[in-house]
Amino acid sequence: MEMLDQEVRDFTRKKFETELVNPVELVYFTEEKSPLIVPGQPVSSDCQFCQEIKQLLEELSSLSDQIKLTVYDFKREAALAADYHLDKFPAIVIKKKEGDTGIRFFGIPSGYEYMSLLEAIVEASRGQTDLSPATKEALKKLTKEVNIQVFVTPTCPYCPMAVRLAHQMALESPLITASMIEASEFPELSQKYDVMGVPKSIFNETITLEGAVPEEAYLEQVLKAAGEQSS
């Protein structure tokens, strides 16, 4: 059974045909099923949506020659996962022509988050965002790394705004890593950061921001996390 219905496939194909500029690579870290299958016994897996995400990415990559999909087993390729600073899976890393964008998806980007994935792919392909000149200039001046975690659920209509802002800022600054985290797939993290509502953004483990806010307000938290002040 296909993950994307015909209407969504047609929309996605058209978006890719009109908006992609340069090649994009989707690097997916998952948990592959063991090749040793015992008849009559289920194949165990701790990853709830690993296979669904893989199928989704396969269908996406089939819609454009500009999109390459590479799949790794998280446990077998632990060293490579560490190179990408991944400490959990399922994880999607988006790479543009020049290399890593700092954009991450942890968990399945379904529901409203499907558009977050499409926008991240397109903007990585273009190599630029529609953030304001003032925001871009402020991000260029960063001197410290900022890690942004955005907790979401697929049914949250406001979450993509926060996810896209975080991803855009990662695309504009090599010092920023921005991750969408599907809250229900990572309950221990949701509990750790007291995620009672979404979207909830965590900046460098110490600064939290609840809800979807304008670009200027989001930038302010990024600068605060970096120990800098907005002008």
Secondary structure, DSSP 8 states (H G I E B T S, - for coil): --SS-HHHHHHHHHHHHHH--S-EEEEEEE----S---TTS----S-SSHHHHHHHHHHHHTT-TTEEEEEEETTTTHHHHHHTT--SSSEEEEEETTEEEEEEEES---TTHHHHHHHHHHHHHHT-----HHHHHHHHT--S-EEEEEEE-TT-SSHHHHHHHHHHHHHH-TTEEEEEEEGGG-HHHHHHTT--SSSEEEETTTEEEES---HHHHHHHHHHHTT----
